[in-house]
């Protein structure tokens, strides 16, 4: 029977002693990434650029300073005949030694992994991308900073997952990276969307006066200029002028543009 593994990393660690060798993992259609047929015999990627099958082995290096995370990822990877874990590292020095042997296709790395000669985070991603450009980089992190995710992708990461995401999405990240597609886990996508919304809202508040902001928020909720004037005890002419001034500052031409802009900003 098909099922989707929905354990977060923390939950998964609680179940490490349970056998998962007979598990068949499927992925919901809503998840971005490759599409799989029965038994994961073959995979066709969204951009149509590559078909990947079990005939090609994926050699996986896992690096995390928490041994139980390494164990969880390795146990899960064992469900896929096409994936072989070739190294396990707890710092960047050990990871470098394994990558130098040239036996790795994908490196799954913890973003925060102190103690190694080559650092961690952005420094480590840049090191791998520059020295081993053929290696695909999948990042795991508890990070909640959108700017770090963007920096990691710019530095050379191919996929970024939160440790709160479902463990099965690691496989989606791996094969997406192999296909040279960028993959972000759902937790990361939510964080980036929230950050964009908050940035949008800050931009609006910096550009508008408090009165202009109040007027366009009320207008976007459905009140007309006359109603807003009555609610705020101002003249219709004043409200209209404040609305027009706000739209001009935000480079908006029509009321429809204003509705969309306010809705996208998260102000209402």
Buried (B, 14 or more C-beta within 10 A) or exposed (E): EEEEBEBBBEEBBEBEEEEBEEEEBEBEEEBBBBEBEEEBEBBBBEEEEBEBEBEEEBBBBBBBBBEEBBBBBBBBBEBBEBBBBBBBBBBBEBBBEBBEEEEBBBBBBBBEBEEBEBBBBBEBBBBBBEEBEEBBBBBBBEBBEBEBBEBBBEBBBBBBBBBBBBBBBBBBBBBBBBBEBEBBBBBBBEBBEEBBBEEBBEEBEEEBEEBBBBBBBBBBEEBEBEBBBEEBEBEBEBBBBBBEBBBEEBEBEEEEEBBEBBEEBBBE
